Amino acid sequence: MNRNRHTEAQIITILKAHERGASVIELARQHGVTEQAVYRWKARYGGM
């Protein structure tokens, strides 16, 4: 079973949108993930 719905490139694009001012709630709704997933991605991929 494949658990990865988003590639690293997609995740980084989502995080860049957050840095530009989009809210976490808005991003989570647009991409079909939980808010916690966005924060987890931020912790893991935030420096890229």
C-alpha positions as CSV (number, residue, x, y, z in Angstrom):
1,M,0.0,0.0,0.0
2,N,1.4,3.4,-1.1
3,R,1.1,5.9,1.7
4,N,2.8,8.8,-0.1
5,R,0.1,10.8,-2.0
6,H,2.4,13.8,-2.6
7,T,6.0,13.9,-3.9
8,E,8.7,15.9,-2.3
9,A,8.4,18.5,-5.0
10,Q,4.7,18.9,-4.4
11,I,5.2,19.2,-0.7
12,I,7.8,21.9,-1.1
13,T,5.5,23.8,-3.5
14,I,2.8,23.6,-0.8
15,L,5.2,24.9,1.9
16,K,6.3,27.7,-0.4
17,A,2.6,28.8,-0.7
18,H,2.5,28.8,3.1
19,E,5.6,31.0,3.3
20,R,3.9,33.4,0.8
21,G,1.0,33.9,3.2
22,A,-1.5,31.1,2.6
23,S,-3.0,29.7,5.8
24,V,-2.5,26.1,6.8
25,I,-6.2,25.5,6.9
26,E,-6.6,26.7,3.4
27,L,-3.7,24.6,2.1
28,A,-5.0,21.5,3.9
29,R,-8.4,21.9,2.3
30,Q,-7.0,22.5,-1.2
31,H,-4.7,19.5,-1.2
32,G,-6.9,17.0,0.7
33,V,-4.6,16.6,3.7
34,T,-4.9,17.3,7.4
35,E,-3.5,20.4,9.1
36,Q,-1.1,18.1,11.1
37,A,0.3,16.8,7.8
38,V,1.2,20.3,6.7
39,Y,2.9,21.0,10.0
40,R,4.7,17.7,9.8
41,W,5.9,18.5,6.3
42,K,7.1,21.9,7.5
43,A,9.2,20.3,10.2
44,R,10.7,17.8,7.8
45,Y,11.1,19.9,4.6
46,G,11.0,23.4,5.9
47,G,14.7,24.2,5.1
48,M,14.5,23.2,1.5
